[in-house]
């Protein structure tokens, strides 16, 4: 036999041996993993000390879970507080900008009677405009505060009563935001 034929034959045997060895290693590790999975977990000792051991392990697990939950809540609280602070600052800036754009607007006090609408409810829009005009403002405004009073004829009060026939309710605008 020539030398090349021997070398090829030795190579084939070496490859076959290597493949067999690799297959044995893979099967051995799979068998070991299956045996480890089949082993039951070690049981704690029974009796008084076993009960105390189980109780201690459960208490420790509960404590650790509670501590990690509290830590996560504090982290979230910090993030939420930052978001709320940024929103508050943005809202304050917006309000300051709105006030700066209205240099001729202010809150005025007065006593302007609201007329009754056809449905009987007080209509204070006209009273607000009249109050603002009486304070020197040309534009309209918004009512901020209203006062309601029951008005009766003098005869009702002289008879010792505080309400009765002839009494009615009147509404007044007492503060307005005028422009």
Number of C-alpha atoms within 10 A of each C-alpha: 5 6 7 9 10 11 11 11 11 12 12 12 12 12 12 12 12 12 12 11 12 12 11 12 12 11 12 12 11 12 12 12 11 11 10 10 10 9 8 7 7 6 7 11 12 11 9 8 11 13 13 13 15 14 12 12 12 12 12 12 11 11 12 12 11 12 11 11 12 12 11 11 12 12 11 12 12 11 12 12 11 12 11 12 12 12 12 12 11 12 12 12 12 12 12 11 11 11 13 11 10 10 9 10 15 14 14 15 15 15 15 22 22 22 17 13 10 8 7 8 11 18 17 21 16 16 24 28 22 19 27 28 16 12 12 10 17 13 11 18 23 18 22 15 12 16 14 14 10 11 14 17 13 9 10 16 12 9 8 8 10 12 14 11 8 11 13 12 10 15 21 22 25 20 21 23 19 24 19
